[in-house]
Amino acid sequence: MSRQMGHMRQMRHVRPTDAAELAGSTGLGAWAAFAVISFVVGGRGTPLSVDENLLSWSVGHRPDVAVAVARGLTSTGTGVVPYVLVVLAGIVVGRTARQRTVAAALGVACLALGQAVRYGVMELVARPRPPQQDWATYASGWAFPSGHTTTSALTAGLLILAVAVRAPRGRTALCLVAGCWGALVGLTRVYLGVHWFTDVLGGWLFAAGWLGMWLCAAARWLPGHVVAGLRTRPGGPADDSVPGEPPGDPRESDSA
């Protein structure tokens, strides 16, 4: 019986080093793709054909209701809304008041620093926006990568992480809602004419790379008891140990 429980624990347990490697690999892949697209858009004086085609389609398909919905949705990708959602994700993922505070603080730091680094990249690439006569909302600054897209994608990623860790049921639907929100905010930037599509694609890639880096660092360097606590779902024990046995004792599998 003890050996069987040991095997079950081993199947459920994901080591922080494994999570760090997966997050790091995903982040590196996203950074590589982001570097390529940054080089492409930064070295061209004219937009790509896909950018021009999607902008032309957007300008030609703007009924009043769709524009109003797009403006409302795009407004959620900046300002206070993303920070409120990130704090909510931290509250959801923590099991204790201390864990919730730490998780919320890390989420806010991830979002704020990501925005700062993205701004630096934007100034470095200095890509002009689409022609102003095609805009259906206000915008300022350079185009690449899209700020609304990056912010909403980072926020959606943190929400998905919190839901995946904590929601025992319905997590797929909740993750889908968060992911669709993050994607749609980016697409509204193209629809409203203030960004090229490759600006939005760059924002998605930047967010994926930044999240991968942060998750890798958290899995490697956060104290083990914090990581274990954040992995445990509500209503369950603080770890995967069997009552009456030392947690994580490797000898238990040989005691049957």
C-alpha positions as a Markdown table, in Angstrom:
| # | Residue | x | y | z |
|---|---|---|---|---|
| 1 | Met | 0.0 | 0.0 | 0.0 |
| 2 | Ser | 2.8 | 2.4 | 0.9 |
| 3 | Arg | 4.6 | 1.6 | -2.4 |
| 4 | Gln | 1.4 | 2.3 | -4.3 |
| 5 | Met | 0.8 | 5.6 | -2.6 |
| 6 | Gly | 4.5 | 6.5 | -3.3 |
| 7 | His | 3.9 | 5.9 | -7.0 |
| 8 | Met | 0.8 | 8.0 | -7.0 |
| 9 | Arg | 2.6 | 10.9 | -5.4 |
| 10 | Gln | 5.4 | 10.6 | -7.9 |
| 11 | Met | 3.0 | 10.8 | -10.8 |
| 12 | Arg | 1.3 | 13.9 | -9.3 |
| 13 | His | 4.4 | 15.7 | -8.4 |
| 14 | Val | 6.1 | 18.1 | -10.9 |
| 15 | Arg | 9.5 | 19.2 | -9.8 |
| 16 | Pro | 10.3 | 22.9 | -9.9 |
| 17 | Thr | 13.3 | 22.2 | -12.1 |
| 18 | Asp | 11.1 | 20.5 | -14.7 |
| 19 | Ala | 8.7 | 23.5 | -14.6 |
| 20 | Ala | 11.7 | 25.9 | -14.9 |
| 21 | Glu | 13.1 | 24.0 | -17.9 |
| 22 | Leu | 9.7 | 24.0 | -19.7 |
| 23 | Ala | 9.1 | 27.7 | -19.0 |
| 24 | Gly | 12.6 | 28.6 | -20.0 |
| 25 | Ser | 12.4 | 26.7 | -23.3 |
| 26 | Thr | 9.1 | 28.3 | -24.2 |
| 27 | Gly | 10.4 | 31.7 | -23.3 |
| 28 | Leu | 13.6 | 31.3 | -25.4 |
| 29 | Gly | 11.6 | 30.1 | -28.4 |
| 30 | Ala | 9.3 | 33.2 | -28.1 |
| 31 | Trp | 12.3 | 35.5 | -27.7 |
| 32 | Ala | 14.0 | 34.1 | -30.8 |
| 33 | Ala | 10.8 | 34.6 | -32.8 |
| 34 | Phe | 10.4 | 38.1 | -31.4 |
| 35 | Ala | 14.0 | 38.9 | -32.3 |
| 36 | Val | 13.4 | 37.8 | -35.9 |
| 37 | Ile | 10.2 | 39.8 | -36.3 |
| 38 | Ser | 11.8 | 42.9 | -34.7 |
| 39 | Phe | 14.7 | 42.7 | -37.2 |
| 40 | Val | 12.3 | 42.4 | -40.1 |
| 41 | Val | 10.0 | 45.3 | -39.2 |
| 42 | Gly | 12.8 | 47.5 | -37.9 |
| 43 | Gly | 14.8 | 47.1 | -41.2 |
| 44 | Arg | 11.9 | 47.9 | -43.5 |
| 45 | Gly | 10.8 | 51.4 | -44.5 |
| 46 | Thr | 7.4 | 50.0 | -45.6 |
| 47 | Pro | 4.8 | 47.7 | -43.9 |
| 48 | Leu | 4.6 | 44.1 | -44.8 |
| 49 | Ser | 1.9 | 43.0 | -47.2 |
| 50 | Val | 0.0 | 41.1 | -44.5 |
| 51 | Asp | -0.1 | 44.4 | -42.5 |
| 52 | Glu | -1.4 | 46.4 | -45.4 |
| 53 | Asn | -4.0 | 43.8 | -46.3 |
| 54 | Leu | -5.4 | 43.4 | -42.8 |
| 55 | Leu | -5.5 | 47.2 | -42.3 |
| 56 | Ser | -7.4 | 47.6 | -45.6 |
| 57 | Trp | -9.9 | 44.9 | -44.6 |
| 58 | Ser | -10.4 | 46.6 | -41.2 |
| 59 | Val | -11.0 | 50.0 | -42.7 |
| 60 | Gly | -13.6 | 48.6 | -45.0 |
| 61 | His | -15.5 | 46.6 | -42.3 |
| 62 | Arg | -16.4 | 49.1 | -39.6 |
| 63 | Pro | -20.0 | 49.2 | -38.7 |
| 64 | Asp | -20.8 | 51.5 | -35.7 |
| 65 | Val | -21.6 | 48.7 | -33.3 |
| 66 | Ala | -18.4 | 46.8 | -34.1 |
| 67 | Val | -16.3 | 49.9 | -33.6 |
| 68 | Ala | -18.0 | 50.6 | -30.3 |
| 69 | Val | -17.4 | 47.1 | -29.1 |
| 70 | Ala | -13.8 | 47.1 | -30.2 |
| 71 | Arg | -13.2 | 50.5 | -28.5 |
| 72 | Gly | -14.7 | 49.1 | -25.2 |
| 73 | Leu | -12.6 | 45.9 | -25.4 |
| 74 | Thr | -9.4 | 47.6 | -26.3 |
| 75 | Ser | -9.8 | 50.0 | -23.3 |
| 76 | Thr | -9.5 | 47.0 | -21.0 |
| 77 | Gly | -6.0 | 46.3 | -22.2 |
| 78 | Thr | -4.4 | 49.3 | -20.5 |
| 79 | Gly | -4.6 | 51.4 | -17.4 |
| 80 | Val | -5.9 | 49.9 | -14.1 |
| 81 | Val | -7.8 | 46.9 | -15.4 |
| 82 | Pro | -4.8 | 44.7 | -16.1 |
| 83 | Tyr | -3.3 | 45.4 | -12.7 |
| 84 | Val | -6.6 | 44.6 | -10.9 |
| 85 | Leu | -6.8 | 41.3 | -12.8 |
| 86 | Val | -3.2 | 40.4 | -11.9 |
| 87 | Val | -3.8 | 41.1 | -8.2 |
| 88 | Leu | -6.9 | 38.9 | -8.5 |
| 89 | Ala | -4.8 | 36.2 | -10.0 |
| 90 | Gly | -2.4 | 36.4 | -7.0 |
| 91 | Ile | -5.3 | 36.2 | -4.6 |
| 92 | Val | -6.6 | 33.2 | -6.4 |
| 93 | Val | -3.3 | 31.3 | -6.6 |
| 94 | Gly | -2.3 | 31.8 | -2.9 |
| 95 | Arg | -3.5 | 29.5 | -0.1 |
| 96 | Thr | -2.5 | 31.8 | 2.8 |
| 97 | Ala | -2.5 | 35.6 | 3.2 |
| 98 | Arg | 1.3 | 35.6 | 2.9 |
| 99 | Gln | 1.2 | 33.5 | -0.3 |
| 100 | Arg | -1.5 | 35.7 | -1.8 |
| 101 | Thr | 0.5 | 38.9 | -1.0 |
| 102 | Val | 3.7 | 37.4 | -2.5 |
| 103 | Ala | 1.9 | 36.1 | -5.6 |
| 104 | Ala | 0.1 | 39.4 | -6.2 |
| 105 | Ala | 3.3 | 41.4 | -5.7 |
| 106 | Leu | 5.2 | 39.1 | -8.1 |
| 107 | Gly | 2.4 | 39.4 | -10.7 |
| 108 | Val | 2.4 | 43.2 | -10.5 |
| 109 | Ala | 6.2 | 43.3 | -10.8 |
| 110 | Cys | 6.1 | 41.0 | -13.8 |
| 111 | Leu | 3.5 | 43.2 | -15.5 |
| 112 | Ala | 5.1 | 46.6 | -14.6 |
| 113 | Leu | 8.6 | 45.6 | -15.6 |
| 114 | Gly | 7.4 | 43.9 | -18.7 |
| 115 | Gln | 5.7 | 47.1 | -19.7 |
| 116 | Ala | 8.9 | 49.1 | -19.0 |
| 117 | Val | 11.1 | 46.7 | -21.1 |
| 118 | Arg | 8.6 | 46.8 | -23.9 |
| 119 | Tyr | 8.7 | 50.6 | -23.9 |
| 120 | Gly | 12.4 | 50.4 | -24.3 |
| 121 | Val | 12.1 | 48.0 | -27.2 |
| 122 | Met | 9.5 | 50.3 | -28.8 |
| 123 | Glu | 11.8 | 53.3 | -28.6 |
| 124 | Leu | 14.7 | 51.2 | -30.1 |
| 125 | Val | 12.7 | 49.9 | -33.1 |
| 126 | Ala | 10.9 | 53.2 | -33.6 |
| 127 | Arg | 8.4 | 51.8 | -36.1 |
| 128 | Pro | 5.7 | 54.3 | -37.3 |
| 129 | Arg | 2.0 | 53.5 | -36.8 |
| 130 | Pro | -0.4 | 53.1 | -39.7 |
| 131 | Pro | -1.6 | 56.4 | -41.4 |
| 132 | Gln | -3.6 | 58.4 | -38.9 |
| 133 | Gln | -6.6 | 58.8 | -41.3 |
| 134 | Asp | -7.2 | 55.1 | -40.8 |
| 135 | Trp | -7.5 | 55.3 | -37.0 |
| 136 | Ala | -10.8 | 54.7 | -35.3 |
| 137 | Thr | -9.4 | 55.5 | -31.8 |
| 138 | Tyr | -6.7 | 57.5 | -30.2 |
| 139 | Ala | -3.1 | 56.2 | -29.9 |
| 140 | Ser | 0.3 | 57.6 | -29.2 |
| 141 | Gly | 4.0 | 56.6 | -29.4 |
| 142 | Trp | 5.7 | 54.1 | -31.7 |
| 143 | Ala | 4.0 | 51.0 | -33.1 |
| 144 | Phe | 6.2 | 48.0 | -32.3 |
| 145 | Pro | 5.4 | 46.0 | -30.2 |
| 146 | Ser | 1.9 | 46.9 | -29.4 |
| 147 | Gly | 1.5 | 48.0 | -25.8 |
| 148 | His | -2.2 | 47.0 | -25.3 |
| 149 | Thr | -1.4 | 43.6 | -26.8 |
| 150 | Thr | 1.6 | 43.0 | -24.6 |
| 151 | Thr | -0.2 | 44.1 | -21.4 |
| 152 | Ser | -3.3 | 42.1 | -22.1 |
| 153 | Ala | -1.3 | 39.0 | -23.1 |
| 154 | Leu | 0.8 | 39.2 | -19.9 |
| 155 | Thr | -2.3 | 39.6 | -17.8 |
| 156 | Ala | -4.1 | 36.7 | -19.6 |
| 157 | Gly | -1.0 | 34.5 | -19.1 |
| 158 | Leu | -0.9 | 35.2 | -15.3 |
| 159 | Leu | -4.7 | 34.6 | -15.1 |
| 160 | Ile | -4.4 | 31.3 | -16.9 |
| 161 | Leu | -1.6 | 30.2 | -14.6 |
| 162 | Ala | -3.6 | 31.0 | -11.5 |
| 163 | Val | -6.7 | 29.2 | -12.8 |
| 164 | Ala | -4.7 | 26.2 | -13.9 |
| 165 | Val | -3.2 | 25.9 | -10.5 |
| 166 | Arg | -6.3 | 26.5 | -8.4 |
| 167 | Ala | -9.5 | 25.6 | -10.3 |
| 168 | Pro | -10.4 | 21.9 | -9.9 |
| 169 | Arg | -13.4 | 22.2 | -12.2 |
| 170 | Gly | -14.2 | 24.4 | -15.1 |
| 171 | Arg | -10.6 | 25.4 | -15.5 |
| 172 | Thr | -10.6 | 24.9 | -19.3 |
| 173 | Ala | -13.5 | 27.3 | -19.8 |
| 174 | Leu | -11.9 | 29.9 | -17.6 |
| 175 | Cys | -8.5 | 29.6 | -19.3 |
| 176 | Leu | -10.2 | 29.9 | -22.6 |
| 177 | Val | -12.0 | 33.1 | -21.6 |
| 178 | Ala | -8.8 | 34.7 | -20.3 |
| 179 | Gly | -6.9 | 33.6 | -23.5 |
| 180 | Cys | -9.6 | 34.9 | -25.8 |
| 181 | Trp | -9.7 | 38.2 | -24.0 |
| 182 | Gly | -5.9 | 38.6 | -24.3 |
| 183 | Ala | -6.0 | 37.7 | -28.0 |
| 184 | Leu | -9.0 | 39.9 | -28.8 |
| 185 | Val | -7.5 | 43.0 | -27.2 |
| 186 | Gly | -4.6 | 42.7 | -29.6 |
| 187 | Leu | -6.8 | 42.2 | -32.6 |
| 188 | Thr | -8.8 | 45.3 | -31.8 |
| 189 | Arg | -5.7 | 47.3 | -32.2 |
| 190 | Val | -5.5 | 46.2 | -35.9 |
| 191 | Tyr | -9.2 | 46.6 | -36.4 |
| 192 | Leu | -9.2 | 50.1 | -35.0 |
| 193 | Gly | -6.2 | 51.0 | -37.3 |
| 194 | Val | -3.7 | 52.0 | -34.7 |
| 195 | His | -1.3 | 49.1 | -35.1 |
| 196 | Trp | -0.1 | 46.8 | -37.9 |
| 197 | Phe | -0.7 | 43.1 | -37.4 |
| 198 | Thr | 3.0 | 42.4 | -36.9 |
| 199 | Asp | 3.0 | 44.9 | -34.0 |
| 200 | Val | 0.4 | 42.7 | -32.4 |
| 201 | Leu | 2.2 | 39.5 | -33.2 |
| 202 | Gly | 5.3 | 41.1 | -31.7 |
| 203 | Gly | 3.4 | 41.9 | -28.5 |
| 204 | Trp | 2.2 | 38.3 | -28.2 |
| 205 | Leu | 5.7 | 37.0 | -28.6 |
| 206 | Phe | 7.2 | 39.5 | -26.2 |
| 207 | Ala | 4.6 | 38.5 | -23.6 |
| 208 | Ala | 5.3 | 34.8 | -24.1 |
| 209 | Gly | 9.0 | 35.3 | -23.7 |
| 210 | Trp | 8.7 | 37.6 | -20.7 |
| 211 | Leu | 6.3 | 35.2 | -18.9 |
| 212 | Gly | 8.6 | 32.2 | -19.7 |
| 213 | Met | 11.5 | 34.0 | -18.2 |
| 214 | Trp | 9.6 | 35.0 | -15.0 |
| 215 | Leu | 8.1 | 31.5 | -14.5 |
| 216 | Cys | 11.6 | 29.9 | -15.0 |
| 217 | Ala | 13.1 | 32.3 | -12.4 |
| 218 | Ala | 10.2 | 31.7 | -10.0 |
| 219 | Ala | 10.4 | 27.9 | -10.3 |
| 220 | Arg | 14.2 | 27.9 | -9.8 |
| 221 | Trp | 14.6 | 30.5 | -7.1 |
| 222 | Leu | 11.4 | 30.7 | -5.0 |
| 223 | Pro | 11.6 | 28.8 | -1.7 |
| 224 | Gly | 10.5 | 25.2 | -2.1 |
| 225 | His | 7.7 | 25.5 | 0.4 |
| 226 | Val | 6.2 | 28.5 | -1.5 |
| 227 | Val | 6.2 | 26.7 | -4.8 |
| 228 | Ala | 4.7 | 23.6 | -3.2 |
| 229 | Gly | 2.0 | 25.7 | -1.6 |
| 230 | Leu | 1.1 | 27.4 | -4.8 |
| 231 | Arg | 0.9 | 24.1 | -6.6 |
| 232 | Thr | -1.6 | 22.6 | -4.1 |
| 233 | Arg | -5.3 | 23.0 | -4.9 |
| 234 | Pro | -7.7 | 24.4 | -2.3 |
| 235 | Gly | -9.2 | 21.7 | -0.1 |
| 236 | Gly | -6.1 | 19.5 | -0.4 |
| 237 | Pro | -3.2 | 19.1 | 1.9 |
| 238 | Ala | -0.2 | 21.4 | 1.8 |
| 239 | Asp | 1.8 | 18.7 | 0.1 |
| 240 | Asp | 1.4 | 15.3 | -1.4 |
| 241 | Ser | 2.5 | 13.3 | 1.6 |
| 242 | Val | 0.4 | 10.6 | 3.2 |
| 243 | Pro | -0.8 | 11.4 | 6.7 |
| 244 | Gly | 1.4 | 9.8 | 9.3 |
| 245 | Glu | 4.4 | 9.5 | 7.0 |
| 246 | Pro | 7.3 | 12.0 | 6.4 |
| 247 | Pro | 6.6 | 14.2 | 3.4 |
| 248 | Gly | 8.7 | 13.4 | 0.4 |
| 249 | Asp | 10.5 | 10.5 | 2.0 |
| 250 | Pro | 12.0 | 8.5 | -0.8 |
| 251 | Arg | 12.3 | 5.4 | 1.3 |
| 252 | Glu | 8.5 | 4.9 | 1.5 |
| 253 | Ser | 8.4 | 3.2 | -1.9 |
| 254 | Asp | 10.6 | 0.4 | -0.6 |
| 255 | Ser | 8.7 | -0.2 | 2.7 |
| 256 | Ala | 5.9 | -2.5 | 1.4 |
